[in-house]
């Protein structure tokens, strides 16, 4: 996944540099703005990649913590108020 992201970012940076080079040669502000926006999108893509990798690492750690809690918990440890709605009550007769 990192290689695909790296290839896309390199392509975006190359495209931004070509746009900015044409902007300097033709003295056009719109091409310079377009090059800046493309370079900004490449930087944002790298930032999102690093943020998502940290997020997935956090989710995997949290998921492992909940899995270990579920395996060590037995049915008798549940509080009294946490009973199933289908369970018959001692006061119900019928």
C-alpha positions, 0 to 999 in steps of 0.5 A: 500500500505504501508503494502505491501511495508513494507512486501517486505522490511522486506523480502529483509532485512531478505534475505540480513541478511541470505546472509551475515551470509552465507558469514561470515560462508563460507568466500565468498566475492560474498555472502557478495556483494549479501547481500549488494546489496539486502540490498541496494535495500530494502533501495532504495525501502523505499526511492522511496516510500517516494519520490512518496508519496511526489510527489503524494501529490504535484500533487494532490495539483497542480491539485486542484489549476488548477480545481479551476482556471478553474471553476472561469474563464469565457469565456470573460476573455480569451485573444484575441489571444487565440481564437479557430481556428474554430471561424470565423474571422470578416475579413472572408466573405464567 
